Amino acid sequence: MSMLSLRLPESLHRKVRELAAKESISINQFITTAVAEKMAALLTEEYLAERARRADTAAFDRILARVPDVPPMPGDEREPTTSGRQPNKRLQPTKARKRSQSRAGLKR
């Protein structure tokens, strides 16, 4: 375990102390958890960016081309956009989704 000297403005220190007490944990544990949460968020962002760089858009388009073009199920319609652009049809529900819902026992 390593030790770190940290300078905090008094107002921030006071709030950390209050929140740690409210959670019944030490200030050290509170700050350690906060750092871990921030690291997880940043590392997840990096991971997703790396996965996006490796994406095979041609394969994605081939797979999407196999999905039937059907209207959305009742209640799944998209709201009209305010920008005047038409919604992307690829994002609307499909028969494939209906089949998977049916298999999962979610059929309406």
VOPAGU-2260 file (C-alpha; in pm, 1 decimal, decimal comma):
REM VOPAGU-2260
SITE   aa  ch    i         X         Y         Z
SITE  MET   A    0       0,0       0,0       0,0
SITE  SER   A    1     140,0     340,7     -84,4
SITE  MET   A    2      86,3     669,4      92,9
SITE  LEU   A    3     -18,8     988,8     -81,5
SITE  SER   A    4     -20,8    1339,1      57,4
SITE  LEU   A    5    -317,8    1529,4     -79,5
SITE  ARG   A    6    -397,7    1898,6     -55,4
SITE  LEU   A    7    -768,9    1983,2     -66,7
SITE  PRO   A    8    -945,5    2315,1     -31,0
SITE  GLU   A    9   -1109,7    2334,0     312,0
SITE  SER   A   10   -1459,9    2339,7     164,6
SITE  LEU   A   11   -1395,4    2020,7     -33,3
SITE  HIS   A   12   -1234,1    1851,1     268,0
SITE  ARG   A   13   -1536,3    1941,0     482,1
SITE  LYS   A   14   -1777,8    1795,0     225,7
SITE  VAL   A   15   -1570,5    1475,8     187,9
SITE  ARG   A   16   -1569,1    1437,4     566,1
SITE  GLU   A   17   -1949,3    1481,9     581,1
SITE  LEU   A   18   -2016,2    1237,2     298,1
SITE  ALA   A   19   -1777,1     976,5     436,5
SITE  ALA   A   20   -1943,3    1001,2     778,1
SITE  LYS   A   21   -2286,2     970,2     616,0
SITE  GLU   A   22   -2168,9     650,2     442,0
SITE  SER   A   23   -2003,4     525,9     764,0
SITE  ILE   A   24   -1663,8     494,9     595,6
SITE  SER   A   25   -1328,3     663,9     644,3
SITE  ILE   A   26   -1220,3     962,8     438,3
SITE  ASN   A   27    -942,3     743,6     301,2
SITE  GLN   A   28   -1192,9     481,4     184,5
SITE  PHE   A   29   -1419,1     750,9      38,1
SITE  ILE   A   30   -1134,9     903,3    -166,6
SITE  THR   A   31   -1003,4     561,1    -271,7
SITE  THR   A   32   -1348,6     464,5    -398,5
SITE  ALA   A   33   -1389,1     797,3    -580,1
SITE  VAL   A   34   -1052,5     752,0    -754,4
SITE  ALA   A   35   -1141,8     392,3    -848,9
SITE  GLU   A   36   -1477,5     503,7    -993,4
SITE  LYS   A   37   -1313,7     777,0   -1200,1
SITE  MET   A   38   -1048,2     536,7   -1328,0
SITE  ALA   A   39   -1316,1     283,6   -1425,1
SITE  ALA   A   40   -1503,5     549,6   -1622,5
SITE  LEU   A   41   -1191,1     664,2   -1807,4
SITE  LEU   A   42   -1069,2     310,8   -1876,7
SITE  THR   A   43   -1412,4     209,2   -2005,0
SITE  GLU   A   44   -1409,0     505,2   -2241,3
SITE  GLU   A   45   -1065,5     399,5   -2369,4
SITE  TYR   A   46   -1179,1      37,5   -2406,7
SITE  LEU   A   47   -1488,3     135,6   -2606,3
SITE  ALA   A   48   -1286,3     369,1   -2828,8
SITE  GLU   A   49   -1040,1      87,0   -2901,4
SITE  ARG   A   50   -1324,2    -152,8   -2982,0
SITE  ALA   A   51   -1476,6     109,3   -3215,7
SITE  ARG   A   52   -1143,9     144,8   -3398,7
SITE  ARG   A   53   -1138,3    -231,6   -3459,7
SITE  ALA   A   54   -1497,9    -238,6   -3587,2
SITE  ASP   A   55   -1561,0    -401,6   -3923,9
SITE  THR   A   56   -1821,2    -171,7   -4076,6
SITE  ALA   A   57   -1855,4    -389,5   -4386,4
SITE  ALA   A   58   -1948,0    -690,2   -4169,8
SITE  PHE   A   59   -2188,2    -471,9   -3969,9
SITE  ASP   A   60   -2359,7    -359,9   -4291,4
SITE  ARG   A   61   -2381,5    -720,9   -4418,6
SITE  ILE   A   62   -2545,5    -833,2   -4095,0
SITE  LEU   A   63   -2788,5    -540,9   -4091,7
SITE  ALA   A   64   -2881,9    -607,2   -4454,2
SITE  ARG   A   65   -3023,6    -944,1   -4343,9
SITE  VAL   A   66   -3267,7    -777,5   -4102,7
SITE  PRO   A   67   -3615,8    -738,4   -4253,9
SITE  ASP   A   68   -3739,6    -381,4   -4299,3
SITE  VAL   A   69   -4067,4    -379,6   -4105,1
SITE  PRO   A   70   -4249,4    -108,4   -3911,1
SITE  PRO   A   71   -4183,3     -88,3   -3536,3
SITE  MET   A   72   -4398,2    -274,6   -3288,0
SITE  PRO   A   73   -4674,3     -61,4   -3129,8
SITE  GLY   A   74   -4518,3     155,6   -2860,4
SITE  ASP   A   75   -4168,8     135,2   -3012,2
SITE  GLU   A   76   -4217,1     416,0   -3264,1
SITE  ARG   A   77   -3952,2     687,3   -3262,4
SITE  GLU   A   78   -4040,3    1043,9   -3179,9
SITE  PRO   A   79   -4006,9    1285,3   -3473,3
SITE  THR   A   80   -3675,4    1468,9   -3466,9
SITE  THR   A   81   -3665,4    1845,1   -3423,0
SITE  SER   A   82   -3371,7    1879,7   -3662,7
SITE  GLY   A   83   -3586,6    1779,4   -3959,6
SITE  ARG   A   84   -3369,6    1472,7   -4021,4
SITE  GLN   A   85   -3541,9    1141,6   -4067,2
SITE  PRO   A   86   -3459,4     880,3   -3804,8
SITE  ASN   A   87   -3219,5     607,2   -3909,9
SITE  LYS   A   88   -3432,8     308,5   -4014,4
SITE  ARG   A   89   -3163,9      69,8   -3889,9
SITE  LEU   A   90   -3238,5     168,2   -3533,7
SITE  GLN   A   91   -3605,0      71,2   -3548,2
SITE  PRO   A   92   -3722,3    -263,4   -3407,8
SITE  THR   A   93   -3739,5    -555,7   -3647,9
SITE  LYS   A   94   -3893,5    -900,0   -3688,2
SITE  ALA   A   95   -3564,5   -1040,1   -3563,4
SITE  ARG   A   96   -3623,6    -858,3   -3235,4
SITE  LYS   A   97   -3979,6    -989,7   -3221,9
SITE  ARG   A   98   -3847,5   -1342,7   -3270,2
SITE  SER   A   99   -3591,1   -1300,9   -2993,4
SITE  GLN   A  100   -3855,0   -1155,4   -2759,7
SITE  SER   A  101   -4086,7   -1443,6   -2839,9
SITE  ARG   A  102   -3810,7   -1697,0   -2768,0
SITE  ALA   A  103   -3739,9   -1524,4   -2437,5
SITE  GLY   A  104   -4106,9   -1540,1   -2338,9
SITE  LEU   A  105   -4154,5   -1166,0   -2384,6
SITE  LYS   A  106   -4408,4   -1181,6   -2669,1
SITE  ARG   A  107   -4681,0    -921,2   -2636,9
